[in-house]
Amino acid sequence: MDSALDAISHQPIFNKTRRAKMSLDHIDHIVVLMLENRSFDHMLGYLSLPPALGGKGRTDVDGLTGNETNLDENGVPFPVKRMATPKMNGDPCHEWDCVEEQLNNNNGGFLTNYGRTVVNNPEFILHYFIGADVPVYDHLARDFTICDRWFCSLPGPTQPNRAYALAGTSDSRKHNFSTQELLQLKGFNAPTIFEKLPANVSWQCYSHDISGMRFFKKFRTAQIPQINKIDKFITDAAAGALPNVSWIDPDFGLAVYKGPPNDDHPPHDMRHCQNLVSKVYNAVLASPNWSKTLLIVTYDEHGGFYDHVSPRQFTPADGDPEFAKYGVRVPAFIISPWAARQASFGSDAHGLQPNEVLFDHTSILRTILRRFADPAGGPISGMTPRVDAANDLSVLLTEAQPRTDCTPAPSIPGVPIDFMDHFRMTEQQSELKESLDVLVLQATANGVPPDKL
């Protein structure tokens, strides 16, 4: 490992004080929207670019400079540049071994890793969007707070990272479950955040095609009243009836005829995801619950896309050296009337590690527990050592009074549905879709109705 990965302590910086708890007292509703497979630089790196390159010139964001490159197998440098299309064919590798290669030589292996799996345009892996491409994110980055030191929880794929987000552990698993494993009813065993909440704390999981809760063995085929479809989230928000904790899964594309996949997973058109984020944010903004709500929008992992910041190492809280390093940086928005306008948090002077504040998906769990399982400001009944050691998000809610200048986000009209996406799937994508299909079949065979998947 290079010097940028020198071990640093993964210890709470702010959340052991009563002061940190006070900033969460204003929050009665925490909403989490977790998307798929994009890195920070790929989606938000433009914020620090000069206007001549399509950027905003923000010096508070540790994003791109425009000078970043990767070498191909012949030693030819390829620079970062603007993405020319809202979608790309294929699915960059983001398995454990691929991520290790991508991070070699100070994050210099993204191009060569992707080049082995595609015939044309391997440099796409270095490309980034600008504000005109992602108008919803451009709006949210201007109106609220982003984190430029939010890493996915481990350098691997979707399912173990989503397990960390829901349970604070992947049960030491590095890879997705195979279809065969799921057919054998294998899944995550760890208790989720919802099993750790006090009985008087309400929660709902809102899905499009299927909830990620189904990857946990306890919830695989159970009929769960708290699992509902996204339309109910919209009506709950409008009625001022949001639960204390809302967890939203996007449309993973199991049935494109029912609606476009909006999870942002390549090759899906990222404009559909922009519209989902706009829909969720605008529903929360218009809700009677808005003044007491925190909306967190982030990604499960980087999807193989380039990012220039090396994942940080830490002393593993559970003593497992295999899990002593975060995954790649991902976008994270902290959206609330209590969050500062056009703020960035995490890095300090672009990578001076002693002054960094690090977040990962377990920070979500730490925040939920801090708010709803710690009414007296005392010790938290934690879930896992990783959750206990995580920084919560209270430090990001810096406003003394709820802001009244927050405005609705735009949407992108007329985005077509590409039915051919189902025929362009890579082997990895096909396996993921098959695994989700297995979850659907197992749940419905046990009597779970379609609107409760």
C-alpha angles and dihedrals in degrees: 000000000000124000092263087072096057108146117264129183118270094208129135111267102185111007102080093072132083088232091066091051091053093065090057093051088084091059121086098157128049116188121190124194112183117190133186140269114332130123127225096249092046092057107020106015089099091072092081096041119105116260090251088068094044096267137127098235093233111170093190093066123078094218134124128322095193092245097089116118143172125207122233122223090277093053094254111145119232117195130216112262142165118292109246098203136043090230140029132205117247134020121266113231115260101168119130096263092046092051090051089055093045091055095050118116095018096313091319099130103074096095098047092044093052092041091066093061102043134055099206136037103003087168088076086087088070096049126110138197124238130214094272089058095047104033094163093055090043088055094046094046088054096044101039146016128292128194117227093184100054110125128184110253099252136008095257146081138301108285101051091044092050088048089056089050093053102031109014093243141057092214085253090299119146100181142049119267114262120235089250092054091051091049085057088054093248116157145132115314101192118107114254127232089261092063090053097053120101114260093251093058111095123216141176135187113212117198139176104206103350138351121243087227087081090074088069112086094225091057100034098108102001123125102237119188090204094062112089140149127273093256089067090055089056092050093043091052093048091049094049088244102123113147121237090261125028122184117192125196118194127228105281093195102254092141111020091181088068093055141314120293105253102177094105091237110146130281088030116105106259091214090074088058091049088056093048092053090047091050094050096043095046090049091053093044091053094044122107083231093062098102090059100038135107115194117194118194117185144135130255093227143338099267094222095297121140123267124171099213115088113229111255125242124224140181102274108245092210095045095246108133091195088069099044097112135063123232124247122305116272132189117271127182123195104203121185140113083249093059121090122255118253094355132148124200137186110049124070120207090344104300110347093150100203089065099042124116109207128206134182136166092287087065086072091057093044089053094049091049093045091053103038107023099042107057094153096048092244132122115324122234094233131205104216136351089259091057092045090053097045126106112243123222099246091104089064094060096080105151119111091209131022111271120244098193098079113125136197118269122240125244132215110244127211100020107167125228110237106212090184092072089087089061094048097058119135119225090262092052092047090052091050092049091048090052091052090047088054091054090051093049094047094049096045091046087059092053100264106150120229093253090057099052 
